[in-house]
């Protein structure tokens, strides 16, 4: 019977490793952010415009450069909102860096925000990996949008 339990335990460990490693996507830019993509052939202004267009099209709103908020799903509000009747928000902070001329790394990090826009009461907590796929998908859409647009003459 102990051989059976050893096999079950080994199977559970293998399943756990598969789940943990299977939840991650390839991150070509390796920026240290939750997700990132590399973009070449476009100006910083073009990239910023594409970022805003993609995030706004997905229901985000913004009042700050490269910071986008959207009401979190009802399940997230129930799980993370506590006793507060205020909604929980999903915040995406986009990072744009240029390690060398003509090359940009566009990164994204996700946060859960309680008591949004309430000054010192606002509570922003970083997601560890739960929103990584959503971040990566949005960044991929920005990259695809830029690929469809002609680059400025300065970058050609």
Protein Blocks (a to p, Z undefined) as FASTA:
>chain_A
ZZmmmmmmmmmmmmmmmmmmmmpccdfkonopabdcddehiafklmmmmmmmmmmmnopa
cfbehiacddddfklmmmmnmmafbdcddddddddddfbghiacddddddddehihiljm
pccdddfklmmmmmmmmmmmmmmmmmmpccdfklZZ
